[in-house]
Amino acid sequence: MMTFKPQLRVPATYMRGGTSKGVFFNLNDLPKAAQVAGEARDQLLLRVIGSPDPYGKQTDGMGGATSSTSKTVILSKSNKAEHDVDYLFGQVAIDKPFIDWSGNCGNLTAAVGAFAISNGLVDASRVPENGIAVVRIWQANIEKTIIAHIPMRNGEVQESGDFELDGVTFPAAEVVVEFIDPADADADMFPSGNLVDQLEVPDVGTFDVTMINAGIPTLFFRAEDLGYTGVELQEAINGDAAALARFEKIRAYGAVKMGLIEHIDEAKIRQHTPKIAFVCGAKAYTASSGKAISEQDIDLSVRALSMGKLHHAMMGTAAVAIATAAAIPGTLVNLAAGGGERNSVTFGHPSGTLKVGAEAEQVNGRWLAKKAVMSRSARVVMEGHVRVPQEQV
């Protein structure tokens, strides 16, 4: 008779950050084998989230069957000077046994500071009883510094508030997040050195594209060049298998042109990066919530795909790319916003609008991004233990 081991109990916290949700872990709470990168860690996290799921539902795990809710975070006290916490992000594929560690989640970044404070990862001397705690985050995936401003009240993280974020139903406390030097200072923010390139995709077409590596590698196209208005909602694209396949083919060729992969076939195992997005000038539309967005509310509209589907709002890291590209005259994002110099833009996305800011400067002919700033919110949804069948560990 076959016997089975009891499930493993692993301390975990389920958190919303921005318009995403994920399962957060303290590195030291993971089983020993999963405390280092490798198959044991990946297998554990896949089972936690409920992947791979051929039904695409993640019914037997914590995932929500969308790219925004199929995420894991591992945090630890930082040994890096002038930093409080190390933040490692894993984007979990839904129907494949794969975790992409190649990029950051900007939305969940908003929840990192709160978890770090509540779990003792930030030195108590740096956390005020009341006011704003400044948490210095080392984003380990992309090796960048992020500063999160966390509201405190009576010695605890304040999660409730009146800050409203389109794409999130209920208000919460505002968390200001600063992405410091979001582009790689040792490499060109624009991989080709050009603000606009031409991307040739066999059997699809040749398109103008702005390729930028700030926040997350992103390919920006004009909506009209791809046959869209720029104000589409999810159902207009996610239900069209041919359109999604076309976007993925464009993304794969763009990844090669950006130097992220050597052959288009490698894009299959690099789903998280680069992102693909399309832009248009300010247009009136109705957001997915039914909220009317007027032309006067925004500078431009942006739609972006994540893990092969049109995102319901906007990825936080893509918002960094939008802010940075908008600040640089001549990019497709900047031109869609009206051109010229600007240090902030308000853009429309499927769920509403978002204001983002960035500082960029040209030094010796190269564009450098100093920082990008946005406001998000975050809260603990549930905390305790997640259970995992031991044969998966």
C-alpha positions as CSV (number, residue, x, y, z in Angstrom):
1,M,0.0,0.0,0.0
2,M,1.4,3.4,-1.0
3,T,1.9,6.0,1.8
4,F,2.2,9.7,1.4
5,K,4.0,12.3,3.5
6,P,2.0,15.1,5.1
7,Q,2.1,18.5,3.4
8,L,4.9,20.9,4.2
9,R,3.9,24.1,6.0
10,V,5.9,27.1,4.8
11,P,5.4,30.6,6.4
12,A,4.1,32.9,3.7
13,T,2.2,36.2,3.2
14,Y,-0.3,36.9,0.3
15,M,0.0,40.5,-0.7
16,R,-1.4,43.0,-3.2
17,G,1.1,45.4,-4.5
18,G,-0.2,48.0,-7.0
19,T,-2.4,46.1,-9.5
20,S,-0.7,42.7,-8.9
21,K,-0.9,40.0,-6.2
22,G,1.8,37.5,-5.1
23,V,3.0,35.1,-2.5
24,F,5.8,36.6,-0.3
25,F,8.4,34.7,1.6
26,N,11.2,35.5,4.0
27,L,14.2,33.6,2.5
28,N,15.0,32.1,5.9
29,D,11.6,30.5,6.1
30,L,12.0,28.5,2.9
31,P,13.2,24.8,3.1
32,K,17.0,24.7,3.0
33,A,17.1,23.3,-0.5
34,A,14.9,26.2,-1.7
35,Q,17.0,28.9,-0.1
36,V,19.3,28.9,-3.0
37,A,18.5,29.3,-6.7
38,G,17.8,26.1,-8.6
39,E,15.4,23.3,-9.3
40,A,14.3,22.8,-5.7
41,R,13.3,26.4,-5.4
42,D,11.5,26.5,-8.7
43,Q,9.6,23.3,-8.0
44,L,8.5,24.6,-4.6
45,L,7.2,27.9,-6.0
46,L,5.5,26.3,-9.0
47,R,3.6,24.0,-6.7
48,V,2.7,26.9,-4.4
49,I,1.2,28.9,-7.3
50,G,-0.4,25.9,-8.9
51,S,1.6,25.6,-12.1
52,P,1.9,24.1,-14.6
53,D,-1.9,23.9,-15.1
54,P,-3.1,22.6,-18.5
55,Y,-6.5,24.0,-17.6
56,G,-5.0,27.5,-17.2
57,K,-6.8,28.1,-13.9
58,Q,-4.2,27.4,-11.2
59,T,-7.0,25.9,-9.1
60,D,-4.7,23.8,-7.0
61,G,-2.5,26.7,-5.9
62,M,-2.3,30.4,-4.9
63,G,-2.1,31.8,-8.4
64,G,-5.0,33.7,-10.0
65,A,-4.5,32.5,-13.5
66,T,-3.4,35.8,-14.9
67,S,0.1,37.3,-15.3
68,S,-0.8,39.8,-12.6
69,T,-1.5,37.1,-10.0
70,S,1.0,34.4,-10.8
71,K,3.9,35.8,-8.9
72,T,6.3,35.0,-6.1
73,V,8.6,37.2,-4.0
74,I,11.6,36.2,-1.8
75,L,12.9,38.8,0.6
76,S,16.0,38.8,2.9
77,K,17.9,41.3,5.0
78,S,20.4,43.0,2.7
79,N,24.2,42.7,3.2
80,K,24.7,45.4,0.5
81,A,25.8,48.8,1.9
82,E,23.1,51.5,2.1
83,H,20.3,48.9,1.5
84,D,17.8,47.4,3.9
85,V,16.3,44.4,2.0
86,D,17.1,42.2,-1.0
87,Y,14.1,41.6,-3.3
88,L,13.9,38.7,-5.7
89,F,10.9,38.3,-8.0
90,G,9.7,35.2,-9.9
91,Q,7.1,35.4,-12.6
92,V,5.4,32.0,-12.7
93,A,4.1,30.7,-16.0
94,I,0.6,29.4,-15.8
95,D,0.5,26.4,-18.1
96,K,4.2,25.6,-18.3
97,P,6.7,24.4,-15.6
98,F,8.7,27.6,-15.8
99,I,9.6,30.6,-13.6
100,D,11.1,33.7,-15.3
101,W,13.7,35.4,-13.1
102,S,14.8,37.9,-15.8
103,G,13.0,41.0,-14.6
104,N,11.3,42.9,-11.8
105,C,7.6,43.4,-10.9
106,G,7.1,47.1,-10.4
107,N,3.7,46.7,-8.9
108,L,4.7,44.2,-6.2
109,T,7.7,46.5,-5.4
110,A,5.1,48.6,-3.6
111,A,4.5,45.8,-1.1
112,V,8.2,45.0,-0.5
113,G,8.8,47.7,2.1
114,A,5.7,46.8,4.1
115,F,6.6,43.1,4.3
116,A,10.2,44.0,5.1
117,I,9.2,46.2,8.0
118,S,6.6,43.9,9.4
119,N,9.0,40.9,9.3
120,G,12.0,42.6,10.9
121,L,14.1,42.9,7.8
122,V,14.6,46.7,8.3
123,D,16.7,47.9,11.2
124,A,14.3,49.3,13.9
125,S,16.3,52.5,14.1
126,R,15.2,53.3,10.5
127,V,11.5,52.9,11.2
128,P,9.7,55.8,12.8
129,E,6.8,55.3,15.2
130,N,4.7,57.7,13.0
131,G,5.4,59.2,9.6
132,I,7.2,57.8,6.6
133,A,9.7,54.9,6.7
134,V,12.2,55.1,3.8
135,V,13.0,51.5,2.8
136,R,16.1,51.0,0.6
137,I,15.5,48.0,-1.7
138,W,18.1,46.1,-3.7
139,Q,16.2,44.6,-6.6
140,A,18.3,41.4,-7.1
141,N,16.9,40.4,-10.5
142,I,18.0,43.6,-12.3
143,E,20.6,44.8,-9.7
144,K,19.0,48.2,-9.2
145,T,18.1,50.4,-6.2
146,I,14.5,51.2,-5.4
147,I,13.3,53.5,-2.6
148,A,9.9,52.9,-1.1
149,H,8.2,55.4,1.2
150,I,6.0,53.5,3.6
151,P,3.5,55.3,5.9
152,M,3.7,54.3,9.6
153,R,1.2,54.8,12.4
154,N,1.7,53.8,16.0
155,G,4.7,51.6,15.1
156,E,2.9,49.6,12.4
157,V,2.7,49.9,8.6
158,Q,-0.4,51.9,7.7
159,E,-2.2,50.1,4.9
160,S,-5.6,51.8,4.9
161,G,-6.1,55.2,3.3
162,D,-7.9,57.2,0.7
163,F,-5.4,56.8,-2.2
164,E,-7.2,55.5,-5.3
165,L,-5.4,53.5,-8.0
166,D,-7.1,52.7,-11.2
167,G,-7.2,48.9,-11.6
168,V,-7.7,48.4,-7.8
169,T,-11.3,48.5,-6.5
170,F,-10.7,49.8,-3.0
171,P,-8.6,52.8,-1.8
172,A,-5.6,52.3,0.5
173,A,-2.6,54.2,1.8
174,E,-0.3,55.8,-0.8
175,V,3.2,54.3,-1.3
176,V,5.6,56.4,-3.3
177,V,8.2,54.3,-5.1
178,E,11.4,55.7,-6.6
179,F,13.3,53.7,-9.2
180,I,16.9,54.9,-9.0
181,D,19.0,54.8,-12.2
182,P,16.4,52.5,-13.8
183,A,18.5,52.1,-16.9
184,D,21.9,50.3,-16.9
185,A,24.6,52.9,-16.7
186,D,27.1,50.6,-18.3
187,A,25.0,49.9,-21.4
188,D,22.9,52.1,-23.7
189,M,19.4,52.7,-22.5
190,F,18.6,52.4,-26.2
191,P,20.3,49.2,-27.3
192,S,20.9,50.3,-30.9
193,G,21.8,53.9,-29.9
194,N,18.7,55.2,-31.7
195,L,15.5,56.6,-30.3
196,V,13.5,55.0,-33.1
197,D,14.5,51.9,-35.1
198,Q,12.9,49.8,-37.7
199,L,12.0,46.2,-36.8
200,E,11.5,43.8,-39.7
201,V,9.3,40.8,-38.8
202,P,9.0,38.2,-41.5
203,D,5.5,37.7,-42.8
204,V,4.2,40.4,-40.5
205,G,5.7,43.7,-41.5
206,T,8.3,46.4,-40.8
207,F,7.6,48.7,-38.0
208,D,9.0,51.8,-36.3
209,V,9.9,50.9,-32.7
210,T,11.4,52.5,-29.7
211,M,13.5,49.9,-27.8
212,I,14.3,51.0,-24.3
213,N,15.8,49.3,-21.3
214,A,14.6,51.3,-18.3
215,G,12.6,49.6,-15.5
216,I,12.2,46.6,-17.9
217,P,13.2,46.1,-21.5
218,T,10.3,47.3,-23.6
219,L,9.4,47.6,-27.2
220,F,7.1,50.6,-28.0
221,F,5.1,50.7,-31.3
222,R,2.5,53.1,-32.7
223,A,-0.9,51.6,-32.2
224,E,-2.0,52.5,-35.8
225,D,1.0,50.8,-37.3
226,L,-0.2,47.5,-35.7
227,G,-3.8,48.1,-36.8
228,Y,-5.2,49.3,-33.4
229,T,-6.7,52.5,-32.1
230,G,-4.6,52.5,-28.9
231,V,-7.6,52.5,-26.6
232,E,-8.5,48.7,-26.7
233,L,-9.6,46.8,-23.7
234,Q,-8.5,43.2,-22.9
235,E,-11.3,41.5,-24.7
236,A,-10.4,43.1,-28.0
237,I,-7.0,41.3,-28.0
238,N,-6.9,38.5,-25.5
239,G,-9.7,36.6,-27.3
240,D,-7.9,36.8,-30.6
241,A,-5.5,33.9,-30.8
242,A,-4.1,35.1,-34.2
243,A,-3.4,38.6,-32.8
244,L,-1.6,37.2,-29.7
245,A,0.5,34.9,-31.9
246,R,1.4,38.0,-34.0
247,F,2.4,40.0,-30.9
248,E,4.5,37.2,-29.7
249,K,6.3,36.9,-33.0
250,I,7.0,40.6,-33.0
251,R,8.2,40.4,-29.4
252,A,10.6,37.6,-30.2
253,Y,12.2,39.4,-33.1
254,G,12.3,42.5,-31.0
255,A,14.1,40.6,-28.2
256,V,16.8,39.6,-30.8
257,K,17.2,43.1,-32.0
258,M,17.6,44.4,-28.4
259,G,20.3,41.8,-27.8
260,L,18.4,40.0,-25.1
261,I,18.4,36.7,-26.9
262,E,20.4,35.3,-29.9
263,H,17.6,33.4,-31.6
264,I,13.8,33.9,-31.7
265,D,13.2,30.4,-30.3
266,E,14.8,31.5,-27.0
267,A,11.8,33.9,-26.5
268,K,9.7,30.9,-25.4
269,I,11.8,30.6,-22.2
270,R,12.0,34.4,-21.7
271,Q,8.3,35.3,-21.4
272,H,8.7,38.1,-18.9
273,T,11.1,40.3,-20.9
274,P,11.0,42.2,-23.1
275,K,7.5,43.7,-22.8
276,I,5.7,44.8,-25.9
277,A,3.5,47.9,-25.9
278,F,1.7,50.3,-28.3
279,V,0.9,54.0,-27.9
280,C,-1.3,56.7,-29.3
281,G,-2.1,60.3,-28.6
282,A,-4.8,61.3,-26.1
283,K,-8.2,59.9,-27.0
284,A,-11.4,59.6,-25.1
285,Y,-12.5,56.0,-24.2
286,T,-14.3,54.1,-21.5
287,A,-12.2,52.1,-19.1
288,S,-12.9,48.5,-18.1
289,S,-14.6,49.7,-14.9
290,G,-17.0,51.9,-17.0
291,K,-15.2,55.1,-16.0
292,A,-15.1,57.7,-18.8
293,I,-11.6,58.9,-19.7
294,S,-11.6,62.1,-21.6
295,E,-9.0,63.4,-23.9
296,Q,-8.2,66.1,-21.4
297,D,-7.5,63.6,-18.7
298,I,-4.4,62.1,-20.3
299,D,-1.3,63.0,-22.4
300,L,-1.3,59.6,-24.3
301,S,-2.7,56.1,-24.1
302,V,-0.6,53.0,-23.7
303,R,-1.5,49.3,-24.0
304,A,1.0,46.6,-23.0
305,L,1.2,42.8,-23.1
306,S,2.5,40.7,-20.2
307,M,3.2,37.0,-20.5
308,G,1.4,36.8,-23.8
309,K,-1.8,38.7,-22.8
310,L,-2.9,42.3,-22.8
311,H,-2.5,43.6,-19.2
312,H,-5.6,44.7,-17.4
313,A,-3.9,47.9,-16.3
314,M,-0.2,48.6,-16.6
315,M,2.9,46.7,-15.3
316,G,4.8,48.9,-12.8
317,T,8.1,48.3,-14.5
318,A,6.6,49.2,-17.9
319,A,5.3,52.4,-16.3
320,V,8.9,53.2,-15.5
321,A,9.8,52.6,-19.2
322,I,6.9,54.8,-20.2
323,A,8.0,57.6,-17.9
324,T,11.6,57.4,-19.0
325,A,10.8,57.3,-22.8
326,A,8.3,60.1,-22.4
327,A,11.0,62.3,-20.9
328,I,13.3,61.9,-23.9
329,P,12.3,64.0,-27.0
330,G,11.9,61.9,-30.1
331,T,10.9,58.5,-28.8
332,L,7.6,57.2,-30.0
333,V,6.2,57.5,-26.4
334,N,7.3,61.2,-26.2
335,L,5.9,62.0,-29.7
336,A,2.6,60.3,-28.8
337,A,2.4,62.6,-25.7
338,G,2.9,65.7,-27.8
339,G,6.7,65.8,-28.0
340,G,9.1,68.2,-26.4
341,E,10.7,68.1,-22.9
342,R,8.6,66.8,-20.1
343,N,9.3,65.3,-16.6
344,S,5.9,63.6,-16.1
345,V,3.0,62.2,-18.1
346,T,-0.4,60.9,-17.4
347,F,-1.3,58.0,-19.6
348,G,-4.4,56.0,-20.2
349,H,-4.5,52.2,-19.7
350,P,-7.4,49.7,-19.9
351,S,-8.4,50.3,-16.2
352,G,-8.0,54.1,-16.2
353,T,-5.1,56.5,-15.9
354,L,-1.7,56.7,-14.1
355,K,0.7,59.6,-13.6
356,V,4.4,58.8,-13.7
357,G,7.5,61.0,-13.6
358,A,11.1,60.6,-14.7
359,E,14.4,62.5,-14.9
360,A,16.6,61.8,-17.8
361,E,19.7,63.6,-19.2
362,Q,22.0,63.3,-22.1
363,V,25.7,62.9,-21.3
364,N,28.3,62.6,-24.0
365,G,25.7,61.8,-26.5
366,R,24.1,59.0,-24.4
367,W,20.8,59.3,-22.6
368,L,20.8,58.4,-18.9
369,A,17.8,57.9,-16.6
370,K,18.3,59.3,-13.1
371,K,15.1,58.1,-11.6
372,A,11.4,57.4,-12.2
373,V,8.7,57.9,-9.6
374,M,5.1,56.7,-9.2
375,S,2.6,56.1,-6.5
376,R,1.0,52.7,-5.8
377,S,-0.6,51.1,-2.8
378,A,-0.2,47.7,-1.1
379,R,-1.7,45.6,1.7
380,V,-1.5,42.2,3.3
381,V,-4.4,40.0,2.0
382,M,-3.6,37.0,4.1
383,E,-0.7,35.7,6.2
384,G,0.1,32.4,7.8
385,H,1.4,29.2,6.1
386,V,1.1,27.9,2.6
387,R,1.0,24.1,2.3
388,V,3.0,22.1,-0.3
389,P,3.0,18.4,-1.0
390,Q,6.5,17.2,0.2
391,E,7.2,15.2,-2.9
392,Q,7.4,18.5,-4.7
393,V,10.2,19.8,-2.5
